[in-house]
Amino acid sequence: MYKNYLTPQEITEYTIEGGYEKVKRNVLVVFLLGIMAGVYIALGAFAASVAAHDILNKGVSKLVTGAVFPVGLMFVVINGADLFTGNSLIAMSTYEKRTTMWQFIKNLGVVLAGNFIGALLIAYLVANTSLLTMSENRFGAYVIKVAVHKTNLPFKEVFFLAILCNLFVCSGVWMMYAAKDIAGKVLAGFFPIFAFAISGAEHIVANMYYIPLALFSKTNLVYIEGAHVTTEHLNHLTWSNFLVNNALPVTLGNTLGGIFIATMYYFIFKKLPQTSK
């Protein structure tokens, strides 16, 4: 009897084989697929921001963000692209000795670099249009406010929020792997990413769009005034602070969150007996 989904045990095997296929590709292919994933996640973040920026009720604003943002991951999984957060599941292939630790680390590094270029490209394009003047400059103010909040979070808090993020994202990717058709993948991916987007957790590739966009736009005093941020907090919105106090802990936390999902399911389905004696 045909079934149009994979069981958790079958997803484990699929993820192990998929990790092997990812690391054996030409490095340029991996890099370019990384750029595409950065573009896709940034497009999702951009669309979500446009939809939510002028909603005063914070709960409703988050709901709208959550409803739009998942399109980014749908682009990644269905169109084909390599996303840093999802690729942390390659750890399963490494546990199975289908890939080496070096191949795993190299893949994550190349993909992360590609993701950064792709997200930065979209941030630059948006910053150099009149889109930020939307709603009498309130969209530009929203962009500044979001980035200032992110760059003022303590290192440890950002790290923990990043772990939480990739528990959502990798669980969603895992569910999308289970589906054998496009409709199933869309449905499986929507709700976990919806939950992530409204949670306030930190995603490195999304932040590669959100924060650079604000950095490209922070010279506009109208946006700054509309954001209602203090000078002290605004002073933390710098490239160096983004890289050291946001990108670094978010990258580490996202990696750990993804490896947690990979480790748990590998241990459950590959190391433990599935029936009691």
C-alpha positions in Angstrom: 0.0 0.0 0.0 1.4 3.4 -1.1 2.0 6.0 1.6 3.0 9.5 0.8 5.2 10.1 3.8 8.3 8.7 5.5 8.2 7.3 9.1 10.7 8.8 11.6 13.0 5.8 11.1 12.8 6.4 7.3 13.5 10.1 7.8 16.6 9.2 9.7 17.9 7.1 6.8 16.9 9.8 4.3 18.7 12.5 6.3 21.9 10.4 6.6 21.9 9.8 2.9 21.0 13.4 2.1 23.9 14.6 4.3 26.3 12.4 2.3 25.0 13.8 -1.0 25.4 17.4 0.3 29.0 17.1 1.2 30.2 15.3 -1.9 29.0 18.1 -4.2 31.4 20.5 -5.9 32.3 23.3 -3.5 31.2 25.9 -5.9 27.8 24.3 -6.2 27.5 24.3 -2.4 28.5 27.9 -2.3 26.0 29.0 -5.0 23.2 27.0 -3.3 24.2 28.8 -0.1 23.8 32.1 -1.8 20.3 31.1 -3.0 19.3 30.1 0.5 20.4 33.4 1.8 18.4 35.2 -0.9 15.3 33.0 -0.1 15.4 33.5 3.7 16.0 37.3 3.2 13.0 37.5 0.9 10.8 35.8 3.5 12.1 38.2 6.2 11.6 41.1 3.9 8.0 40.2 3.0 7.2 39.4 6.6 8.5 42.8 7.7 6.5 44.6 5.1 3.3 42.8 6.2 3.8 43.4 9.9 5.7 46.8 10.2 2.7 49.0 10.8 0.7 46.8 13.1 0.7 48.3 16.6 -0.6 45.3 18.5 2.6 43.2 19.1 0.7 39.9 19.2 -1.0 40.5 15.9 2.2 41.8 14.4 4.0 38.5 15.4 1.1 36.4 14.0 1.4 38.2 10.6 5.2 37.8 10.6 4.8 34.1 11.3 2.2 33.7 8.6 4.5 35.2 5.9 8.1 34.2 7.0 7.8 30.5 6.2 7.8 31.2 2.4 11.6 31.5 2.8 12.1 27.9 4.0 9.6 26.7 1.4 11.8 28.3 -1.3 14.9 26.6 0.2 13.5 23.1 0.4 11.4 22.9 -2.7 13.5 25.0 -5.1 16.7 23.5 -3.8 19.2 25.5 -1.7 21.6 25.0 1.2 20.7 26.7 4.5 23.2 26.7 7.3 20.6 25.9 10.0 19.2 22.9 8.2 22.6 21.6 7.1 23.5 21.1 10.8 21.5 17.8 10.4 24.5 16.5 8.4 25.8 15.6 11.8 23.7 12.4 11.4 25.8 11.4 8.4 29.0 12.1 10.4 27.8 9.9 13.2 27.1 7.1 10.7 30.6 7.7 9.2 29.2 8.5 5.8 30.9 11.9 6.1 33.9 13.0 8.1 33.9 15.8 10.7 36.0 17.9 8.4 33.5 17.5 5.5 30.7 18.5 7.9 32.5 21.6 9.2 33.7 22.6 5.7 30.1 22.3 4.3 28.7 24.5 7.1 31.4 27.1 6.5 30.9 27.3 2.8 27.1 27.4 3.2 27.3 30.1 5.8 29.5 32.3 3.6 27.0 31.8 0.7 24.0 32.5 3.0 25.7 35.8 4.1 26.2 37.0 0.5 22.7 36.1 -0.5 21.1 37.8 2.5 23.4 40.8 2.2 22.4 41.2 -1.5 18.7 41.4 -0.6 19.4 43.8 2.2 21.4 46.1 -0.1 18.7 46.0 -2.8 15.9 46.9 -0.3 18.1 49.7 1.3 18.6 51.3 -2.1 14.9 51.6 -3.0 12.2 53.8 -1.7 10.5 50.9 0.1 11.7 52.0 3.5 9.7 55.2 3.2 6.6 53.1 3.2 3.8 54.2 5.6 5.3 57.6 6.0 8.8 56.2 6.8 7.5 53.8 9.5 8.9 50.8 7.6 12.3 52.3 7.8 11.8 53.0 11.5 10.7 49.4 12.0 13.8 48.1 10.4 16.0 50.2 12.7 14.1 49.2 15.8 14.3 45.5 15.0 18.1 45.6 14.4 18.8 47.8 17.5 16.9 45.3 19.6 18.9 42.4 18.2 22.3 44.1 18.6 21.6 45.1 22.2 20.8 41.6 23.5 23.4 40.0 25.9 25.7 37.4 24.4 24.3 34.5 26.5 20.7 35.4 25.8 21.3 35.5 22.1 23.1 32.1 22.3 20.1 30.5 24.0 17.6 32.1 21.7 19.6 30.7 18.8 19.5 27.2 20.2 15.7 27.5 20.5 15.6 28.8 16.9 17.2 25.7 15.4 15.1 23.4 17.5 12.1 24.9 15.6 13.8 25.0 12.2 15.4 21.6 12.2 12.2 20.0 13.5 10.4 21.7 10.6 13.0 20.5 8.1 12.7 17.0 9.5 8.9 17.1 9.0 9.4 18.4 5.4 11.7 15.5 4.7 8.8 13.2 5.7 6.5 14.5 3.0 6.8 13.0 -0.5 4.8 15.7 -2.4 4.9 19.5 -2.6 1.7 20.1 -0.7 2.8 17.9 2.1 6.2 19.7 2.3 4.5 23.1 2.4 2.1 22.0 5.1 4.8 20.3 7.2 7.1 23.3 7.0 4.6 26.1 7.6 3.7 25.5 11.2 7.2 25.0 12.7 8.5 28.1 11.0 5.4 30.0 11.9 6.1 29.1 15.5 9.8 30.1 15.2 9.0 33.4 13.6 6.6 34.5 16.4 8.8 33.1 19.2 11.5 35.8 19.1 14.3 33.2 18.6 17.4 34.2 16.7 18.2 32.8 13.2 21.7 33.6 11.8 20.6 33.9 8.1 17.5 36.0 8.9 19.8 38.2 11.0 22.1 38.5 8.0 19.3 40.4 6.4 17.7 42.2 9.3 20.8 43.8 10.7 22.7 44.8 7.6 19.5 46.4 6.2 19.5 48.6 9.3 23.2 49.3 9.0 22.7 50.4 5.3 19.9 52.6 6.4 21.0 54.1 9.8 22.2 57.3 8.2 18.6 58.4 7.6 17.7 60.5 10.6 14.0 60.2 9.9 14.1 56.4 10.4 16.2 56.9 13.6 13.7 59.4 15.0 10.8 57.2 14.2 12.4 54.1 15.8 12.4 55.9 19.2 15.7 54.2 20.3 18.2 55.8 22.6 21.6 57.0 21.4 23.2 54.4 23.7 21.3 51.6 22.1 21.8 52.9 18.6 25.6 53.0 19.1 25.5 49.2 19.4 24.2 49.0 15.8 27.6 48.6 14.1 29.2 46.0 11.8 31.6 44.9 14.5 29.0 44.5 17.2 26.8 42.6 14.7 29.5 40.1 13.9 30.9 39.6 17.4 27.9 40.0 19.7 25.1 38.7 17.4 26.4 36.7 14.5 28.9 34.7 16.6 26.6 33.5 19.4 23.7 33.0 16.9 25.9 30.8 14.7 27.1 28.8 17.7 23.6 28.4 19.1 22.0 27.5 15.8 24.6 24.8 15.3 24.1 23.4 18.8 20.3 23.4 18.3 20.5 21.5 15.0 23.1 19.0 16.3 20.8 18.3 19.3 18.0 17.3 16.9 20.4 15.2 14.8 21.9 13.5 17.9 18.7 12.6 19.5 17.1 11.0 16.5 20.3 9.3 15.5 20.6 7.8 19.0 16.9 6.9 19.1 16.6 5.2 15.7 20.2 4.0 15.0 21.6 3.1 18.4 18.7 2.0 20.6 16.8 -1.3 20.1 13.3 -0.5 18.7 11.5 -3.2 20.6 11.9 -4.4 24.2 13.1 -7.9 24.9 
